[in-house]
Amino acid sequence: MLIWLGYSYLVLSVFTLLVYGKDKWAAKRQWRRTPEKTLHLLALIGGWPGAVLGQKLFRHKTQKHSFRRRFYCTVAGNLLLLALVIYRSEQQAFNDITSSLFRAYS
């Protein structure tokens, strides 16, 4: 389960980094931009490490305080969801082990 989560974060982070790069490129050329809602959604579902890297690497979305405030709320939301998933996974593993031990000694 945790390996799957790690790969998901990696893939989402790389994708999000590319989206930030594309958005910065579009901003410099005054072309159509990626909506902020999309950037926040990518962060919320696990792409926030790539977003942090993209913000630093491309110097993108670093001055807009309202964006950064929402961004850090999405990071916090993602980390809470991640903690819940890990907790539930560990709880299920513990229940499986204890029930197996109970059956073995009954």
Chimera marker file (.cmm) of the C-alpha trace (Angstrom):
<marker_set name="trace">
<marker id="1" x="0.000" y="0.000" z="0.000" r="1" g="1" b="0" radius="0.5"/>
<marker id="2" x="2.717" y="2.486" z="0.966" r="1" g="1" b="0" radius="0.5"/>
<marker id="3" x="4.722" y="1.707" z="-2.188" r="1" g="1" b="0" radius="0.5"/>
<marker id="4" x="1.640" y="2.508" z="-4.267" r="1" g="1" b="0" radius="0.5"/>
<marker id="5" x="1.274" y="5.816" z="-2.409" r="1" g="1" b="0" radius="0.5"/>
<marker id="6" x="4.936" y="6.654" z="-2.995" r="1" g="1" b="0" radius="0.5"/>
<marker id="7" x="4.655" y="6.035" z="-6.727" r="1" g="1" b="0" radius="0.5"/>
<marker id="8" x="1.439" y="8.058" z="-6.866" r="1" g="1" b="0" radius="0.5"/>
<marker id="9" x="3.105" y="11.025" z="-5.188" r="1" g="1" b="0" radius="0.5"/>
<marker id="10" x="6.087" y="10.750" z="-7.529" r="1" g="1" b="0" radius="0.5"/>
<marker id="11" x="3.974" y="10.642" z="-10.694" r="1" g="1" b="0" radius="0.5"/>
<marker id="12" x="1.638" y="13.417" z="-9.521" r="1" g="1" b="0" radius="0.5"/>
<marker id="13" x="4.585" y="15.569" z="-8.452" r="1" g="1" b="0" radius="0.5"/>
<marker id="14" x="6.348" y="15.254" z="-11.809" r="1" g="1" b="0" radius="0.5"/>
<marker id="15" x="3.097" y="16.029" z="-13.628" r="1" g="1" b="0" radius="0.5"/>
<marker id="16" x="2.395" y="19.017" z="-11.378" r="1" g="1" b="0" radius="0.5"/>
<marker id="17" x="5.925" y="20.329" z="-11.873" r="1" g="1" b="0" radius="0.5"/>
<marker id="18" x="5.382" y="20.183" z="-15.633" r="1" g="1" b="0" radius="0.5"/>
<marker id="19" x="2.040" y="21.999" z="-15.312" r="1" g="1" b="0" radius="0.5"/>
<marker id="20" x="3.700" y="24.760" z="-13.269" r="1" g="1" b="0" radius="0.5"/>
<marker id="21" x="6.423" y="25.067" z="-15.905" r="1" g="1" b="0" radius="0.5"/>
<marker id="22" x="3.865" y="25.269" z="-18.693" r="1" g="1" b="0" radius="0.5"/>
<marker id="23" x="1.851" y="27.862" z="-16.789" r="1" g="1" b="0" radius="0.5"/>
<marker id="24" x="4.923" y="30.034" z="-16.187" r="1" g="1" b="0" radius="0.5"/>
<marker id="25" x="5.823" y="29.737" z="-19.870" r="1" g="1" b="0" radius="0.5"/>
<marker id="26" x="2.287" y="30.794" z="-20.831" r="1" g="1" b="0" radius="0.5"/>
<marker id="27" x="2.388" y="33.694" z="-18.350" r="1" g="1" b="0" radius="0.5"/>
<marker id="28" x="5.553" y="35.085" z="-19.926" r="1" g="1" b="0" radius="0.5"/>
<marker id="29" x="3.926" y="35.002" z="-23.361" r="1" g="1" b="0" radius="0.5"/>
<marker id="30" x="0.534" y="36.255" z="-22.150" r="1" g="1" b="0" radius="0.5"/>
<marker id="31" x="-1.118" y="33.097" z="-23.424" r="1" g="1" b="0" radius="0.5"/>
<marker id="32" x="-3.943" y="31.099" z="-21.908" r="1" g="1" b="0" radius="0.5"/>
<marker id="33" x="-3.074" y="30.131" z="-18.333" r="1" g="1" b="0" radius="0.5"/>
<marker id="34" x="-3.766" y="27.089" z="-16.183" r="1" g="1" b="0" radius="0.5"/>
<marker id="35" x="-6.605" y="27.936" z="-13.773" r="1" g="1" b="0" radius="0.5"/>
<marker id="36" x="-5.565" y="28.282" z="-10.143" r="1" g="1" b="0" radius="0.5"/>
<marker id="37" x="-8.268" y="25.766" z="-9.218" r="1" g="1" b="0" radius="0.5"/>
<marker id="38" x="-6.422" y="23.183" z="-11.310" r="1" g="1" b="0" radius="0.5"/>
<marker id="39" x="-3.121" y="23.951" z="-9.596" r="1" g="1" b="0" radius="0.5"/>
<marker id="40" x="-4.783" y="23.625" z="-6.181" r="1" g="1" b="0" radius="0.5"/>
<marker id="41" x="-6.501" y="20.381" z="-7.140" r="1" g="1" b="0" radius="0.5"/>
<marker id="42" x="-3.190" y="18.890" z="-8.274" r="1" g="1" b="0" radius="0.5"/>
<marker id="43" x="-1.656" y="19.872" z="-4.935" r="1" g="1" b="0" radius="0.5"/>
<marker id="44" x="-4.571" y="18.430" z="-2.988" r="1" g="1" b="0" radius="0.5"/>
<marker id="45" x="-4.447" y="15.021" z="-4.669" r="1" g="1" b="0" radius="0.5"/>
<marker id="46" x="-0.725" y="14.611" z="-4.016" r="1" g="1" b="0" radius="0.5"/>
<marker id="47" x="1.223" y="16.740" z="-6.459" r="1" g="1" b="0" radius="0.5"/>
<marker id="48" x="2.206" y="19.351" z="-3.890" r="1" g="1" b="0" radius="0.5"/>
<marker id="49" x="5.898" y="18.319" z="-3.707" r="1" g="1" b="0" radius="0.5"/>
<marker id="50" x="6.172" y="19.027" z="-7.435" r="1" g="1" b="0" radius="0.5"/>
<marker id="51" x="4.257" y="22.270" z="-6.945" r="1" g="1" b="0" radius="0.5"/>
<marker id="52" x="6.704" y="23.411" z="-4.262" r="1" g="1" b="0" radius="0.5"/>
<marker id="53" x="9.602" y="22.574" z="-6.565" r="1" g="1" b="0" radius="0.5"/>
<marker id="54" x="7.889" y="24.316" z="-9.483" r="1" g="1" b="0" radius="0.5"/>
<marker id="55" x="7.273" y="27.446" z="-7.430" r="1" g="1" b="0" radius="0.5"/>
<marker id="56" x="10.936" y="27.626" z="-6.478" r="1" g="1" b="0" radius="0.5"/>
<marker id="57" x="12.424" y="26.488" z="-9.787" r="1" g="1" b="0" radius="0.5"/>
<marker id="58" x="10.279" y="28.683" z="-12.030" r="1" g="1" b="0" radius="0.5"/>
<marker id="59" x="9.715" y="31.460" z="-9.459" r="1" g="1" b="0" radius="0.5"/>
<marker id="60" x="6.054" y="30.999" z="-10.137" r="1" g="1" b="0" radius="0.5"/>
<marker id="61" x="3.118" y="31.855" z="-7.871" r="1" g="1" b="0" radius="0.5"/>
<marker id="62" x="5.482" y="33.022" z="-5.131" r="1" g="1" b="0" radius="0.5"/>
<marker id="63" x="4.230" y="36.616" z="-4.751" r="1" g="1" b="0" radius="0.5"/>
<marker id="64" x="0.476" y="36.100" z="-4.802" r="1" g="1" b="0" radius="0.5"/>
<marker id="65" x="-0.374" y="35.689" z="-1.112" r="1" g="1" b="0" radius="0.5"/>
<marker id="66" x="-3.960" y="34.548" z="-1.632" r="1" g="1" b="0" radius="0.5"/>
<marker id="67" x="-2.713" y="31.717" z="-3.875" r="1" g="1" b="0" radius="0.5"/>
<marker id="68" x="-0.023" y="30.677" z="-1.400" r="1" g="1" b="0" radius="0.5"/>
<marker id="69" x="-2.479" y="30.680" z="1.506" r="1" g="1" b="0" radius="0.5"/>
<marker id="70" x="-4.861" y="28.389" z="-0.393" r="1" g="1" b="0" radius="0.5"/>
<marker id="71" x="-1.942" y="26.287" z="-1.586" r="1" g="1" b="0" radius="0.5"/>
<marker id="72" x="-0.748" y="25.593" z="1.951" r="1" g="1" b="0" radius="0.5"/>
<marker id="73" x="-4.313" y="24.711" z="2.953" r="1" g="1" b="0" radius="0.5"/>
<marker id="74" x="-4.359" y="22.113" z="0.154" r="1" g="1" b="0" radius="0.5"/>
<marker id="75" x="-1.010" y="20.748" z="1.373" r="1" g="1" b="0" radius="0.5"/>
<marker id="76" x="-2.401" y="20.454" z="4.895" r="1" g="1" b="0" radius="0.5"/>
<marker id="77" x="-5.540" y="18.779" z="3.536" r="1" g="1" b="0" radius="0.5"/>
<marker id="78" x="-3.482" y="16.302" z="1.554" r="1" g="1" b="0" radius="0.5"/>
<marker id="79" x="-1.305" y="15.467" z="4.562" r="1" g="1" b="0" radius="0.5"/>
<marker id="80" x="-4.405" y="14.911" z="6.698" r="1" g="1" b="0" radius="0.5"/>
<marker id="81" x="-5.845" y="12.566" z="4.072" r="1" g="1" b="0" radius="0.5"/>
<marker id="82" x="-2.501" y="10.782" z="3.820" r="1" g="1" b="0" radius="0.5"/>
<marker id="83" x="-2.364" y="10.344" z="7.591" r="1" g="1" b="0" radius="0.5"/>
<marker id="84" x="-5.894" y="8.936" z="7.556" r="1" g="1" b="0" radius="0.5"/>
<marker id="85" x="-5.050" y="6.462" z="4.764" r="1" g="1" b="0" radius="0.5"/>
<marker id="86" x="-1.897" y="5.304" z="6.555" r="1" g="1" b="0" radius="0.5"/>
<marker id="87" x="-3.727" y="5.037" z="9.879" r="1" g="1" b="0" radius="0.5"/>
<marker id="88" x="-6.532" y="2.978" z="8.338" r="1" g="1" b="0" radius="0.5"/>
<marker id="89" x="-4.009" y="0.772" z="6.547" r="1" g="1" b="0" radius="0.5"/>
<marker id="90" x="-2.038" y="0.157" z="9.731" r="1" g="1" b="0" radius="0.5"/>
<marker id="91" x="-5.223" y="-0.422" z="11.699" r="1" g="1" b="0" radius="0.5"/>
<marker id="92" x="-6.362" y="-3.018" z="9.152" r="1" g="1" b="0" radius="0.5"/>
<marker id="93" x="-2.949" y="-4.723" z="9.248" r="1" g="1" b="0" radius="0.5"/>
<marker id="94" x="-3.089" y="-4.827" z="13.059" r="1" g="1" b="0" radius="0.5"/>
<marker id="95" x="-6.612" y="-6.292" z="12.978" r="1" g="1" b="0" radius="0.5"/>
<marker id="96" x="-5.503" y="-8.945" z="10.459" r="1" g="1" b="0" radius="0.5"/>
<marker id="97" x="-2.539" y="-9.959" z="12.609" r="1" g="1" b="0" radius="0.5"/>
<marker id="98" x="-4.519" y="-10.103" z="15.846" r="1" g="1" b="0" radius="0.5"/>
<marker id="99" x="-7.336" y="-12.106" z="14.286" r="1" g="1" b="0" radius="0.5"/>
<marker id="100" x="-4.810" y="-14.548" z="12.794" r="1" g="1" b="0" radius="0.5"/>
<marker id="101" x="-3.166" y="-14.968" z="16.190" r="1" g="1" b="0" radius="0.5"/>
<marker id="102" x="-6.545" y="-15.416" z="17.845" r="1" g="1" b="0" radius="0.5"/>
<marker id="103" x="-7.523" y="-18.146" z="15.343" r="1" g="1" b="0" radius="0.5"/>
<marker id="104" x="-4.147" y="-19.848" z="15.730" r="1" g="1" b="0" radius="0.5"/>
<marker id="105" x="-4.483" y="-20.110" z="19.516" r="1" g="1" b="0" radius="0.5"/>
<marker id="106" x="-8.212" y="-20.864" z="19.703" r="1" g="1" b="0" radius="0.5"/>
<link id1="1" id2="2" r="1" g="1" b="0" radius="0.2"/>
<link id1="2" id2="3" r="1" g="1" b="0" radius="0.2"/>
<link id1="3" id2="4" r="1" g="1" b="0" radius="0.2"/>
<link id1="4" id2="5" r="1" g="1" b="0" radius="0.2"/>
<link id1="5" id2="6" r="1" g="1" b="0" radius="0.2"/>
<link id1="6" id2="7" r="1" g="1" b="0" radius="0.2"/>
<link id1="7" id2="8" r="1" g="1" b="0" radius="0.2"/>
<link id1="8" id2="9" r="1" g="1" b="0" radius="0.2"/>
<link id1="9" id2="10" r="1" g="1" b="0" radius="0.2"/>
<link id1="10" id2="11" r="1" g="1" b="0" radius="0.2"/>
<link id1="11" id2="12" r="1" g="1" b="0" radius="0.2"/>
<link id1="12" id2="13" r="1" g="1" b="0" radius="0.2"/>
<link id1="13" id2="14" r="1" g="1" b="0" radius="0.2"/>
<link id1="14" id2="15" r="1" g="1" b="0" radius="0.2"/>
<link id1="15" id2="16" r="1" g="1" b="0" radius="0.2"/>
<link id1="16" id2="17" r="1" g="1" b="0" radius="0.2"/>
<link id1="17" id2="18" r="1" g="1" b="0" radius="0.2"/>
<link id1="18" id2="19" r="1" g="1" b="0" radius="0.2"/>
<link id1="19" id2="20" r="1" g="1" b="0" radius="0.2"/>
<link id1="20" id2="21" r="1" g="1" b="0" radius="0.2"/>
<link id1="21" id2="22" r="1" g="1" b="0" radius="0.2"/>
<link id1="22" id2="23" r="1" g="1" b="0" radius="0.2"/>
<link id1="23" id2="24" r="1" g="1" b="0" radius="0.2"/>
<link id1="24" id2="25" r="1" g="1" b="0" radius="0.2"/>
<link id1="25" id2="26" r="1" g="1" b="0" radius="0.2"/>
<link id1="26" id2="27" r="1" g="1" b="0" radius="0.2"/>
<link id1="27" id2="28" r="1" g="1" b="0" radius="0.2"/>
<link id1="28" id2="29" r="1" g="1" b="0" radius="0.2"/>
<link id1="29" id2="30" r="1" g="1" b="0" radius="0.2"/>
<link id1="30" id2="31" r="1" g="1" b="0" radius="0.2"/>
<link id1="31" id2="32" r="1" g="1" b="0" radius="0.2"/>
<link id1="32" id2="33" r="1" g="1" b="0" radius="0.2"/>
<link id1="33" id2="34" r="1" g="1" b="0" radius="0.2"/>
<link id1="34" id2="35" r="1" g="1" b="0" radius="0.2"/>
<link id1="35" id2="36" r="1" g="1" b="0" radius="0.2"/>
<link id1="36" id2="37" r="1" g="1" b="0" radius="0.2"/>
<link id1="37" id2="38" r="1" g="1" b="0" radius="0.2"/>
<link id1="38" id2="39" r="1" g="1" b="0" radius="0.2"/>
<link id1="39" id2="40" r="1" g="1" b="0" radius="0.2"/>
<link id1="40" id2="41" r="1" g="1" b="0" radius="0.2"/>
<link id1="41" id2="42" r="1" g="1" b="0" radius="0.2"/>
<link id1="42" id2="43" r="1" g="1" b="0" radius="0.2"/>
<link id1="43" id2="44" r="1" g="1" b="0" radius="0.2"/>
<link id1="44" id2="45" r="1" g="1" b="0" radius="0.2"/>
<link id1="45" id2="46" r="1" g="1" b="0" radius="0.2"/>
<link id1="46" id2="47" r="1" g="1" b="0" radius="0.2"/>
<link id1="47" id2="48" r="1" g="1" b="0" radius="0.2"/>
<link id1="48" id2="49" r="1" g="1" b="0" radius="0.2"/>
<link id1="49" id2="50" r="1" g="1" b="0" radius="0.2"/>
<link id1="50" id2="51" r="1" g="1" b="0" radius="0.2"/>
<link id1="51" id2="52" r="1" g="1" b="0" radius="0.2"/>
<link id1="52" id2="53" r="1" g="1" b="0" radius="0.2"/>
<link id1="53" id2="54" r="1" g="1" b="0" radius="0.2"/>
<link id1="54" id2="55" r="1" g="1" b="0" radius="0.2"/>
<link id1="55" id2="56" r="1" g="1" b="0" radius="0.2"/>
<link id1="56" id2="57" r="1" g="1" b="0" radius="0.2"/>
<link id1="57" id2="58" r="1" g="1" b="0" radius="0.2"/>
<link id1="58" id2="59" r="1" g="1" b="0" radius="0.2"/>
<link id1="59" id2="60" r="1" g="1" b="0" radius="0.2"/>
<link id1="60" id2="61" r="1" g="1" b="0" radius="0.2"/>
<link id1="61" id2="62" r="1" g="1" b="0" radius="0.2"/>
<link id1="62" id2="63" r="1" g="1" b="0" radius="0.2"/>
<link id1="63" id2="64" r="1" g="1" b="0" radius="0.2"/>
<link id1="64" id2="65" r="1" g="1" b="0" radius="0.2"/>
<link id1="65" id2="66" r="1" g="1" b="0" radius="0.2"/>
<link id1="66" id2="67" r="1" g="1" b="0" radius="0.2"/>
<link id1="67" id2="68" r="1" g="1" b="0" radius="0.2"/>
<link id1="68" id2="69" r="1" g="1" b="0" radius="0.2"/>
<link id1="69" id2="70" r="1" g="1" b="0" radius="0.2"/>
<link id1="70" id2="71" r="1" g="1" b="0" radius="0.2"/>
<link id1="71" id2="72" r="1" g="1" b="0" radius="0.2"/>
<link id1="72" id2="73" r="1" g="1" b="0" radius="0.2"/>
<link id1="73" id2="74" r="1" g="1" b="0" radius="0.2"/>
<link id1="74" id2="75" r="1" g="1" b="0" radius="0.2"/>
<link id1="75" id2="76" r="1" g="1" b="0" radius="0.2"/>
<link id1="76" id2="77" r="1" g="1" b="0" radius="0.2"/>
<link id1="77" id2="78" r="1" g="1" b="0" radius="0.2"/>
<link id1="78" id2="79" r="1" g="1" b="0" radius="0.2"/>
<link id1="79" id2="80" r="1" g="1" b="0" radius="0.2"/>
<link id1="80" id2="81" r="1" g="1" b="0" radius="0.2"/>
<link id1="81" id2="82" r="1" g="1" b="0" radius="0.2"/>
<link id1="82" id2="83" r="1" g="1" b="0" radius="0.2"/>
<link id1="83" id2="84" r="1" g="1" b="0" radius="0.2"/>
<link id1="84" id2="85" r="1" g="1" b="0" radius="0.2"/>
<link id1="85" id2="86" r="1" g="1" b="0" radius="0.2"/>
<link id1="86" id2="87" r="1" g="1" b="0" radius="0.2"/>
<link id1="87" id2="88" r="1" g="1" b="0" radius="0.2"/>
<link id1="88" id2="89" r="1" g="1" b="0" radius="0.2"/>
<link id1="89" id2="90" r="1" g="1" b="0" radius="0.2"/>
<link id1="90" id2="91" r="1" g="1" b="0" radius="0.2"/>
<link id1="91" id2="92" r="1" g="1" b="0" radius="0.2"/>
<link id1="92" id2="93" r="1" g="1" b="0" radius="0.2"/>
<link id1="93" id2="94" r="1" g="1" b="0" radius="0.2"/>
<link id1="94" id2="95" r="1" g="1" b="0" radius="0.2"/>
<link id1="95" id2="96" r="1" g="1" b="0" radius="0.2"/>
<link id1="96" id2="97" r="1" g="1" b="0" radius="0.2"/>
<link id1="97" id2="98" r="1" g="1" b="0" radius="0.2"/>
<link id1="98" id2="99" r="1" g="1" b="0" radius="0.2"/>
<link id1="99" id2="100" r="1" g="1" b="0" radius="0.2"/>
<link id1="100" id2="101" r="1" g="1" b="0" radius="0.2"/>
<link id1="101" id2="102" r="1" g="1" b="0" radius="0.2"/>
<link id1="102" id2="103" r="1" g="1" b="0" radius="0.2"/>
<link id1="103" id2="104" r="1" g="1" b="0" radius="0.2"/>
<link id1="104" id2="105" r="1" g="1" b="0" radius="0.2"/>
<link id1="105" id2="106" r="1" g="1" b="0" radius="0.2"/>
</marker_set>
